[in-house]
Amino acid sequence: MNTPTPPVVRTERIGSTLLITLDRPEARNAVNAAVATALAGALDELEADPTLRAGVLTGEGGTFSAGMDLKAALRGESPEVEGRGFGGLTEAEPTKPLIAAVEGFAMGGGFELALACDLIVAAEDARFGLPEVKRGLIAAGGGVIRLPKRVPHHLAMELLLTGEPVDGRRAGELGLANRVTAKGQAVAEALRLAERLAENAPLALAAVKRVVRAADGAPDAEAFAFQRGEMKTLMASDDVREGMTAFAERRAPRWTGR
């Protein structure tokens, strides 16, 4: 009798949040083809369920992710999913908020997975680094593109050109992490943050993400034109009427996502 292969990515519903856990602790949650495919599937699960409001991405065994599985890559495996990028995430555009909960190493592609999330919660002893230049490569899963947009130019260039890591405390000082926690507390804090996001209108949260993406590098006129379209859609929604009614009635809104 064949023993079932354990999943390399686990999902667990906690309230209105989907906890997504990379589960290859023996490989420090390095990303191979199986992980990339499974992570893309987990994101599809998050998107498909209207009762899920946010996702939290983390890693098993005290490590977020060591990045690309080099041994698998040498065997010819791709850690990318077509149209979605490295790990099935870095070029994807999920509509729901996604929070990275980082314990231990987030190196190379692991850091890039965190950068692809909307928010980052880091344990104070977490380690963020893009060491690709030490291997003759560049951080092509979004690191070179996203990091200079997250921190001041010269700090981003230092991390990209030296390949040296920073810890969670320093990540917080640089503005890379929204919250910095004690060791072992990143997931708990990320789940609390996700529940706070879930108090807000799901259509508005998705619209914020679309406008931020559309405005990135666009002239102001184009960005405002795109935003006007989003506002027109929101103003016609049930959620806007519910939000205004709840405010007038001094009660918590009951969102439907319509």
Disulfide bonds with the S-S distance in Angstrom:
none
